[in-house]
Amino acid sequence: MGSLIEPPQRADGERADVASPLEPPPPVRRIAVDATPRRVSSPPAGASAEPVRRRQPTTGVRERMRLEHLTIRYGEKVAVDDVSLPVRQGEVLALIGPSGCGKTTLLRSLNRLTELTPTASRDGVISLDAQDVEALEVTDLRRRVSMVFQQPNPFPMSIFDNVAYGLREQGTKRPGRAVLAPQVEEALRRAGLFDEVADDLAHPALRLSGGQQQRLCIARALAVRPEVLLLDEPCSALDPRSTQTIEELIVRLREDVAVVIVTHNLQQAFRIADHVAFMYLGELVEYGPADQVFGAPRAKRTREYVAGAFG
């Protein structure tokens, strides 16, 4: 039996392609809104759609270092201009900003590494536990304020000896392997590396992968039990999996040490930092909680930077 209603025909004799009037119209979808929609702050430009590992607040935040009106010059050039900041245990402080803005110079000044540059000079005060760092013996300062550099730099020796190096340098006598083994294991565990190398501690450290080498360098820094850990772009040379491992490590470590990280990666700062300091041309443009700096920055230049207008 044919259709009850024949579709109309076009002038050329072909049937017009229209829906039958007997077919019901598509249902109308309605969305009930019983509350005002909640605005969600956007992550920095280019951020991944993957869930962000949000920072959980720590129970005890304690100030370990303070910068007051810090100015650093290389000859006549001002690299850091009148910067004041707190550095707290229980938090990760991220220094962000375009290349050449003074982030690494500021970081290196915290344990007086800038003094290694002959033309460098400093004004202002840097204090560690309320004591001017100028009053501290520089070796003791660098034990208490340890630094991990951008490129992994394990020593050409065994995994064990890399971690034990700082411990052996602390005393007048060189303790043996059996004495140092518990401290080496603890440092490797804190760096999240022990389970991967427990059976290979005598193997050359240079045989480790890039991510493992960087965690070994962190373990070497942690072995002397510092109060502040400085990280200069520690993930820039690593693959995404190693980067994630080290980011998770950094968030865990902030419970025991104050962590300051320099990063060009805004997404990384958004994921791991509790407070963010944005620097531009040596000046501190904005400092505040990470959610505020990225979600509702106060300064126009900060808004432009986190939106990707320059970098």
Contacts in CASP RR format, 6 or more apart in sequence:
PFRMAT RR
TARGET T0000
AUTHOR 0000-0000-0000
METHOD contacts of the structure
MODEL  1
MGSLIEPPQRADGERADVASPLEPPPPVRRIAVDATPRRVSSPPAGASAE
PVRRRQPTTGVRERMRLEHLTIRYGEKVAVDDVSLPVRQGEVLALIGPSG
CGKTTLLRSLNRLTELTPTASRDGVISLDAQDVEALEVTDLRRRVSMVFQ
QPNPFPMSIFDNVAYGLREQGTKRPGRAVLAPQVEEALRRAGLFDEVADD
LAHPALRLSGGQQQRLCIARALAVRPEVLLLDEPCSALDPRSTQTIEELI
VRLREDVAVVIVTHNLQQAFRIADHVAFMYLGELVEYGPADQVFGAPRAK
RTREYVAGAFG
3 20 0 8 1.000
4 22 0 8 1.000
5 20 0 8 1.000
5 21 0 8 1.000
5 22 0 8 1.000
6 15 0 8 1.000
7 15 0 8 1.000
7 16 0 8 1.000
7 17 0 8 1.000
7 18 0 8 1.000
7 20 0 8 1.000
8 15 0 8 1.000
8 16 0 8 1.000
8 18 0 8 1.000
9 15 0 8 1.000
9 16 0 8 1.000
10 16 0 8 1.000
41 291 0 8 1.000
41 294 0 8 1.000
41 295 0 8 1.000
41 296 0 8 1.000
42 295 0 8 1.000
43 52 0 8 1.000
43 267 0 8 1.000
43 270 0 8 1.000
43 294 0 8 1.000
44 266 0 8 1.000
44 267 0 8 1.000
44 269 0 8 1.000
44 270 0 8 1.000
44 294 0 8 1.000
44 306 0 8 1.000
44 307 0 8 1.000
44 308 0 8 1.000
45 266 0 8 1.000
45 306 0 8 1.000
45 307 0 8 1.000
45 308 0 8 1.000
46 267 0 8 1.000
47 266 0 8 1.000
47 267 0 8 1.000
47 270 0 8 1.000
48 267 0 8 1.000
52 270 0 8 1.000
52 271 0 8 1.000
53 247 0 8 1.000
53 248 0 8 1.000
53 251 0 8 1.000
53 271 0 8 1.000
53 272 0 8 1.000
55 92 0 8 1.000
55 251 0 8 1.000
55 272 0 8 1.000
55 273 0 8 1.000
55 274 0 8 1.000
55 290 0 8 1.000
58 90 0 8 1.000
58 91 0 8 1.000
58 254 0 8 1.000
58 255 0 8 1.000
60 89 0 8 1.000
60 90 0 8 1.000
61 88 0 8 1.000
61 89 0 8 1.000
61 90 0 8 1.000
61 91 0 8 1.000
62 88 0 8 1.000
62 89 0 8 1.000
62 90 0 8 1.000
63 86 0 8 1.000
63 87 0 8 1.000
63 88 0 8 1.000
63 89 0 8 1.000
64 87 0 8 1.000
64 88 0 8 1.000
64 89 0 8 1.000
64 128 0 8 1.000
64 129 0 8 1.000
64 227 0 8 1.000
64 228 0 8 1.000
64 258 0 8 1.000
65 86 0 8 1.000
65 87 0 8 1.000
65 110 0 8 1.000
65 126 0 8 1.000
65 127 0 8 1.000
65 128 0 8 1.000
65 129 0 8 1.000
65 145 0 8 1.000
65 228 0 8 1.000
65 258 0 8 1.000
66 84 0 8 1.000
66 85 0 8 1.000
66 86 0 8 1.000
66 87 0 8 1.000
66 125 0 8 1.000
66 126 0 8 1.000
66 127 0 8 1.000
66 130 0 8 1.000
67 83 0 8 1.000
67 84 0 8 1.000
67 85 0 8 1.000
67 86 0 8 1.000
67 87 0 8 1.000
67 106 0 8 1.000
67 110 0 8 1.000
67 125 0 8 1.000
67 126 0 8 1.000
68 84 0 8 1.000
68 124 0 8 1.000
68 125 0 8 1.000
68 126 0 8 1.000
68 127 0 8 1.000
69 82 0 8 1.000
69 83 0 8 1.000
69 84 0 8 1.000
69 123 0 8 1.000
69 124 0 8 1.000
69 125 0 8 1.000
70 80 0 8 1.000
70 82 0 8 1.000
70 83 0 8 1.000
70 84 0 8 1.000
70 106 0 8 1.000
70 109 0 8 1.000
70 122 0 8 1.000
70 123 0 8 1.000
70 124 0 8 1.000
70 125 0 8 1.000
70 126 0 8 1.000
71 78 0 8 1.000
71 80 0 8 1.000
71 81 0 8 1.000
71 82 0 8 1.000
71 83 0 8 1.000
71 122 0 8 1.000
71 123 0 8 1.000
71 124 0 8 1.000
72 78 0 8 1.000
72 79 0 8 1.000
72 80 0 8 1.000
72 105 0 8 1.000
72 106 0 8 1.000
72 109 0 8 1.000
72 114 0 8 1.000
72 120 0 8 1.000
72 121 0 8 1.000
72 122 0 8 1.000
72 123 0 8 1.000
73 79 0 8 1.000
73 120 0 8 1.000
73 121 0 8 1.000
73 122 0 8 1.000
74 117 0 8 1.000
74 119 0 8 1.000
74 120 0 8 1.000
75 119 0 8 1.000
75 120 0 8 1.000
75 121 0 8 1.000
78 282 0 8 1.000
79 102 0 8 1.000
79 105 0 8 1.000
79 282 0 8 1.000
80 102 0 8 1.000
80 105 0 8 1.000
80 106 0 8 1.000
80 109 0 8 1.000
80 282 0 8 1.000
81 281 0 8 1.000
81 282 0 8 1.000
81 283 0 8 1.000
82 283 0 8 1.000
82 284 0 8 1.000
83 106 0 8 1.000
83 279 0 8 1.000
83 282 0 8 1.000
83 283 0 8 1.000
83 284 0 8 1.000
84 284 0 8 1.000
85 93 0 8 1.000
85 277 0 8 1.000
85 284 0 8 1.000
85 287 0 8 1.000
87 93 0 8 1.000
87 110 0 8 1.000
87 228 0 8 1.000
87 258 0 8 1.000
87 260 0 8 1.000
88 258 0 8 1.000
88 275 0 8 1.000
89 227 0 8 1.000
89 228 0 8 1.000
89 254 0 8 1.000
89 256 0 8 1.000
89 257 0 8 1.000
89 258 0 8 1.000
90 254 0 8 1.000
90 255 0 8 1.000
90 258 0 8 1.000
90 274 0 8 1.000
91 254 0 8 1.000
91 258 0 8 1.000
91 259 0 8 1.000
91 274 0 8 1.000
91 275 0 8 1.000
92 250 0 8 1.000
92 251 0 8 1.000
92 254 0 8 1.000
92 259 0 8 1.000
92 260 0 8 1.000
92 261 0 8 1.000
92 272 0 8 1.000
92 273 0 8 1.000
92 274 0 8 1.000
92 275 0 8 1.000
93 258 0 8 1.000
93 259 0 8 1.000
93 260 0 8 1.000
93 261 0 8 1.000
93 273 0 8 1.000
93 274 0 8 1.000
93 275 0 8 1.000
93 276 0 8 1.000
93 277 0 8 1.000
94 261 0 8 1.000
94 262 0 8 1.000
94 263 0 8 1.000
94 268 0 8 1.000
94 269 0 8 1.000
94 272 0 8 1.000
94 273 0 8 1.000
94 275 0 8 1.000
94 276 0 8 1.000
94 277 0 8 1.000
94 290 0 8 1.000
95 103 0 8 1.000
95 106 0 8 1.000
95 107 0 8 1.000
95 260 0 8 1.000
95 261 0 8 1.000
95 262 0 8 1.000
95 263 0 8 1.000
95 277 0 8 1.000
95 279 0 8 1.000
96 103 0 8 1.000
96 263 0 8 1.000
96 264 0 8 1.000
96 266 0 8 1.000
96 269 0 8 1.000
96 276 0 8 1.000
96 277 0 8 1.000
96 278 0 8 1.000
96 279 0 8 1.000
96 305 0 8 1.000
97 103 0 8 1.000
97 264 0 8 1.000
97 278 0 8 1.000
97 279 0 8 1.000
97 280 0 8 1.000
97 305 0 8 1.000
97 311 0 8 1.000
98 280 0 8 1.000
98 305 0 8 1.000
98 310 0 8 1.000
98 311 0 8 1.000
99 264 0 8 1.000
99 311 0 8 1.000
101 279 0 8 1.000
101 280 0 8 1.000
101 281 0 8 1.000
101 282 0 8 1.000
102 279 0 8 1.000
102 282 0 8 1.000
103 262 0 8 1.000
103 279 0 8 1.000
104 232 0 8 1.000
104 262 0 8 1.000
105 114 0 8 1.000
106 279 0 8 1.000
107 147 0 8 1.000
107 230 0 8 1.000
107 232 0 8 1.000
107 260 0 8 1.000
107 262 0 8 1.000
108 114 0 8 1.000
108 147 0 8 1.000
108 230 0 8 1.000
108 232 0 8 1.000
109 122 0 8 1.000
109 126 0 8 1.000
110 126 0 8 1.000
110 133 0 8 1.000
110 145 0 8 1.000
110 228 0 8 1.000
110 230 0 8 1.000
110 260 0 8 1.000
111 133 0 8 1.000
111 141 0 8 1.000
111 142 0 8 1.000
111 145 0 8 1.000
111 146 0 8 1.000
111 147 0 8 1.000
111 228 0 8 1.000
111 230 0 8 1.000
112 133 0 8 1.000
112 138 0 8 1.000
112 141 0 8 1.000
112 142 0 8 1.000
113 142 0 8 1.000
113 147 0 8 1.000
114 120 0 8 1.000
114 122 0 8 1.000
115 138 0 8 1.000
125 132 0 8 1.000
126 132 0 8 1.000
126 133 0 8 1.000
127 133 0 8 1.000
128 136 0 8 1.000
128 141 0 8 1.000
128 144 0 8 1.000
128 145 0 8 1.000
128 227 0 8 1.000
128 228 0 8 1.000
129 227 0 8 1.000
133 141 0 8 1.000
136 144 0 8 1.000
143 170 0 8 1.000
143 224 0 8 1.000
143 226 0 8 1.000
144 226 0 8 1.000
144 227 0 8 1.000
144 228 0 8 1.000
145 226 0 8 1.000
145 227 0 8 1.000
145 228 0 8 1.000
145 230 0 8 1.000
146 221 0 8 1.000
146 222 0 8 1.000
146 224 0 8 1.000
146 226 0 8 1.000
146 228 0 8 1.000
146 229 0 8 1.000
146 230 0 8 1.000
147 221 0 8 1.000
147 229 0 8 1.000
147 230 0 8 1.000
147 231 0 8 1.000
147 232 0 8 1.000
148 214 0 8 1.000
148 217 0 8 1.000
148 218 0 8 1.000
148 221 0 8 1.000
148 229 0 8 1.000
148 230 0 8 1.000
148 231 0 8 1.000
148 232 0 8 1.000
148 234 0 8 1.000
149 217 0 8 1.000
149 232 0 8 1.000
149 234 0 8 1.000
150 232 0 8 1.000
150 233 0 8 1.000
150 234 0 8 1.000
150 236 0 8 1.000
150 237 0 8 1.000
151 237 0 8 1.000
152 210 0 8 1.000
152 211 0 8 1.000
152 213 0 8 1.000
152 214 0 8 1.000
152 216 0 8 1.000
152 217 0 8 1.000
152 237 0 8 1.000
153 217 0 8 1.000
154 162 0 8 1.000
154 205 0 8 1.000
154 206 0 8 1.000
154 208 0 8 1.000
154 213 0 8 1.000
154 216 0 8 1.000
154 217 0 8 1.000
154 220 0 8 1.000
155 161 0 8 1.000
155 162 0 8 1.000
155 165 0 8 1.000
155 205 0 8 1.000
156 204 0 8 1.000
156 205 0 8 1.000
156 206 0 8 1.000
157 165 0 8 1.000
157 204 0 8 1.000
157 205 0 8 1.000
158 201 0 8 1.000
158 202 0 8 1.000
158 203 0 8 1.000
158 204 0 8 1.000
158 205 0 8 1.000
159 197 0 8 1.000
159 200 0 8 1.000
159 201 0 8 1.000
159 202 0 8 1.000
159 203 0 8 1.000
159 204 0 8 1.000
159 205 0 8 1.000
159 208 0 8 1.000
159 216 0 8 1.000
160 177 0 8 1.000
160 181 0 8 1.000
160 184 0 8 1.000
160 201 0 8 1.000
160 202 0 8 1.000
162 205 0 8 1.000
162 216 0 8 1.000
162 219 0 8 1.000
162 220 0 8 1.000
163 184 0 8 1.000
163 187 0 8 1.000
163 188 0 8 1.000
163 216 0 8 1.000
163 219 0 8 1.000
163 220 0 8 1.000
163 223 0 8 1.000
164 177 0 8 1.000
164 180 0 8 1.000
164 183 0 8 1.000
164 184 0 8 1.000
164 223 0 8 1.000
165 220 0 8 1.000
166 220 0 8 1.000
166 223 0 8 1.000
166 224 0 8 1.000
167 175 0 8 1.000
167 180 0 8 1.000
167 183 0 8 1.000
167 184 0 8 1.000
167 223 0 8 1.000
167 224 0 8 1.000
168 174 0 8 1.000
168 175 0 8 1.000
168 180 0 8 1.000
170 224 0 8 1.000
183 223 0 8 1.000
184 201 0 8 1.000
184 223 0 8 1.000
185 194 0 8 1.000
186 223 0 8 1.000
187 219 0 8 1.000
187 220 0 8 1.000
187 222 0 8 1.000
187 223 0 8 1.000
188 194 0 8 1.000
188 197 0 8 1.000
188 216 0 8 1.000
188 219 0 8 1.000
190 219 0 8 1.000
190 222 0 8 1.000
190 253 0 8 1.000
190 256 0 8 1.000
191 215 0 8 1.000
191 216 0 8 1.000
191 218 0 8 1.000
191 219 0 8 1.000
191 222 0 8 1.000
191 249 0 8 1.000
192 215 0 8 1.000
192 219 0 8 1.000
192 245 0 8 1.000
192 249 0 8 1.000
193 212 0 8 1.000
193 215 0 8 1.000
193 216 0 8 1.000
193 219 0 8 1.000
196 212 0 8 1.000
197 203 0 8 1.000
197 208 0 8 1.000
197 212 0 8 1.000
205 213 0 8 1.000
205 216 0 8 1.000
206 213 0 8 1.000
208 216 0 8 1.000
209 242 0 8 1.000
210 237 0 8 1.000
210 238 0 8 1.000
210 242 0 8 1.000
211 238 0 8 1.000
211 239 0 8 1.000
211 242 0 8 1.000
211 245 0 8 1.000
211 246 0 8 1.000
212 242 0 8 1.000
214 234 0 8 1.000
214 235 0 8 1.000
214 238 0 8 1.000
214 242 0 8 1.000
214 246 0 8 1.000
215 245 0 8 1.000
215 246 0 8 1.000
215 249 0 8 1.000
218 229 0 8 1.000
218 234 0 8 1.000
218 246 0 8 1.000
218 249 0 8 1.000
221 229 0 8 1.000
222 229 0 8 1.000
222 253 0 8 1.000
222 257 0 8 1.000
226 257 0 8 1.000
227 257 0 8 1.000
227 258 0 8 1.000
228 257 0 8 1.000
228 258 0 8 1.000
228 259 0 8 1.000
228 260 0 8 1.000
229 253 0 8 1.000
229 257 0 8 1.000
229 258 0 8 1.000
229 259 0 8 1.000
229 260 0 8 1.000
230 260 0 8 1.000
230 261 0 8 1.000
231 250 0 8 1.000
231 259 0 8 1.000
231 260 0 8 1.000
231 261 0 8 1.000
231 262 0 8 1.000
232 261 0 8 1.000
232 262 0 8 1.000
233 261 0 8 1.000
233 262 0 8 1.000
233 263 0 8 1.000
233 264 0 8 1.000
234 246 0 8 1.000
234 250 0 8 1.000
234 261 0 8 1.000
235 242 0 8 1.000
235 243 0 8 1.000
235 246 0 8 1.000
235 247 0 8 1.000
235 263 0 8 1.000
235 265 0 8 1.000
235 268 0 8 1.000
236 264 0 8 1.000
236 265 0 8 1.000
238 246 0 8 1.000
243 268 0 8 1.000
247 268 0 8 1.000
247 271 0 8 1.000
247 272 0 8 1.000
250 259 0 8 1.000
250 261 0 8 1.000
250 272 0 8 1.000
251 272 0 8 1.000
253 259 0 8 1.000
254 274 0 8 1.000
261 269 0 8 1.000
261 272 0 8 1.000
261 273 0 8 1.000
263 269 0 8 1.000
266 294 0 8 1.000
266 306 0 8 1.000
269 276 0 8 1.000
269 290 0 8 1.000
269 294 0 8 1.000
270 290 0 8 1.000
270 294 0 8 1.000
273 290 0 8 1.000
274 289 0 8 1.000
274 290 0 8 1.000
275 287 0 8 1.000
275 288 0 8 1.000
275 289 0 8 1.000
275 290 0 8 1.000
276 286 0 8 1.000
276 287 0 8 1.000
276 288 0 8 1.000
276 289 0 8 1.000
276 290 0 8 1.000
276 293 0 8 1.000
276 294 0 8 1.000
277 284 0 8 1.000
277 286 0 8 1.000
277 287 0 8 1.000
277 288 0 8 1.000
278 284 0 8 1.000
278 285 0 8 1.000
278 286 0 8 1.000
278 287 0 8 1.000
278 293 0 8 1.000
278 297 0 8 1.000
278 299 0 8 1.000
278 301 0 8 1.000
278 302 0 8 1.000
278 305 0 8 1.000
278 306 0 8 1.000
279 285 0 8 1.000
280 301 0 8 1.000
280 305 0 8 1.000
285 299 0 8 1.000
285 301 0 8 1.000
285 302 0 8 1.000
286 293 0 8 1.000
286 297 0 8 1.000
286 298 0 8 1.000
286 299 0 8 1.000
286 302 0 8 1.000
287 293 0 8 1.000
292 298 0 8 1.000
293 302 0 8 1.000
293 306 0 8 1.000
294 306 0 8 1.000
295 306 0 8 1.000
297 303 0 8 1.000
297 306 0 8 1.000
304 310 0 8 1.000
305 311 0 8 1.000
END
